[in-house]
Amino acid sequence: MLSLVELERVAEALQSAFAGGRIERWVEPDRGRLAFTIYRRDEDGKRKLTLGIDARPELARIGLLGRMPKAPESLPAFSAYLRAHLSRARLERVTLRGGDRQLALRFSAKEGEYTLLLSIFGRRSNLYLLDGEDRLIQALRPLADTRAELAVGEPWVDPGGDAPTRGKDRFEDEEGLDLLEAIEACYAEEIGERSTDEGRRRLKAALKKERKTAQRRLERIEAELAEADEASTLQQHGELLKANLGRIEAGASEVTVDDFTTGAPVVIALDPKKSPKENLEAIFKRYQKLLRRLTKAGGQVDGAQQSVDAIAALETELAESENLDALLARDDVQKILARHATKSGRASVTRAPEKPALPSAYRNLPKKLHPRRYRSAEELEIWVGRSDEANDTLTMRLARGKDLFFHLDGAPGSHVILRTEGRDDPPSEAVLDACELAVHFSKQKNAGRADVHVVPIKNVKKPKGAKRGLVYVAGGKSVHLRREPDRLARLLESKMDD
């Protein structure tokens, strides 16, 4: 930020070069920054230049810009007021206020006089607009962050404190417009360095998330491949059972047969509720299902390992890069950054995350009927019923369209709805997230594996007179879920408040 002696010289340069000039355009490119074009006729002809004011801590200054910054899509309140009331305003004089680091630009407009006051006080730096009677009209940064004792509509009060030190003049060799250009060039370099540091930090954080995701995927695939022994056992049991089907008694819980090759006895567990033929079909069905999973995993393991290696290579490249700008501009890096970009309007503004829009029926419900709400890795919402009555409300009133219904097979638990936002084929990870929550909010929450029934909400019906929480479903599919503690932890952390 500018020192007092530097600000005194800036005031002199502005007064000499721009006093009497008129404002042509106001732009607020980022929170804490303002730019305006001013032109003036003098003996040398018409002069038209763009000035930039920065009120952000450590960067507070006023300087000469090479061009007008791009305006944001929506018009911020501060610049909106300036456009409405100070368009074509004349800059009358530029002074320092109170002998301190407060640069006052006095304007005359159709509606009266206004003062644009740049206060440079470290983290309390701000840009204020005062009316002709010195009442505060607007502030570029929140008053709570700079001077909480002030209030819009109330008279302006200069900050108290000890007499300011004049500080050093870093631009003593520059005068007039050259001084204003030198100031902006100096801070542009500092901002560029900060931008580079921020780019490095963002990419490092994004690669860390990518590495964790890729490593988890590789571990999952390798774990599935480790089940190859189970597939061999199922195949052996199926063949042995098929050859000895006539020996099995109805209601038996196991049968002992001789191995074809070694002659050693093999004990095969049976479901006593099923016939011998049904037990044989169940074993082969499990074998075929496991075989399909192993085949799929075998084709994915190389790709998963390549992803882990590629991310590790990028992390090494980032650590050793001497041209970070070129690295950040690469298409593969841009895709990674885009996947982990914050969902905010302007990068320089830190905002609280917006609560997702809810159906009007939800807002009118009693609190006890509100579902718990979680966010999947793909940013889809997952709603979970809190009670039998809340389950009915969630499934029969709130779910709609192409939403999916999840419920644990063979065990009581909460109804779970995946809000698909109209998608016909929601991401598989979002489906697994919803399955994880369906198991967690059930009587089998501690199970390592579970079968979760998934069905489109249009296929869920509640018969007249059925007890609370009871519904009937048609069609759908069953997902055999292997529990993942990391997935559950991420989901529970994503819970959204009403």
Secondary structure, DSSP 4 states (H G I P E B T S, - for coil): ---HHHHHHHHHHHHHHHTT-EEEEEE--STTEEEEEEEEEETTEEEEEEEEEE-STTT-EEEEESSPPPPPSS--HHHHHHHHHHTT-EEEEEEESTTSSEEEEEEEETTEEEEEEEE--GGG-EEEEEETTSBEEEESS-HHHH-TT--TTSBP-----SPPP----TTTT--HHHHHHHHHHHHHHHHHHHHHHHHHHHHHHHHHHHHHHHHHHHHHHHHHHTTHHHHHHHHHHHHHHHHTGGGPPTT-SEEEEE-TTT--EEEEE--TTS-HHHHHHHHHHHHHHHHHHHHHHHHHHHHHHHHHHHHHHHHHHHHH-S-HHHHHHSHHHHHHHHHT----SSTT---PPPPPP--HHHHTS-GGGPPEEEE-TTS-EEEE-SSHHHHHHIIIII--TT-EEEEETTS-B--EEE--TT-SS--HHHHHHHHHHHHHTBTTTT-SEEEEEEEEGGGEE--TTPPTT--EE-S-EEEEEEP-HHHHHHHHHT-B--
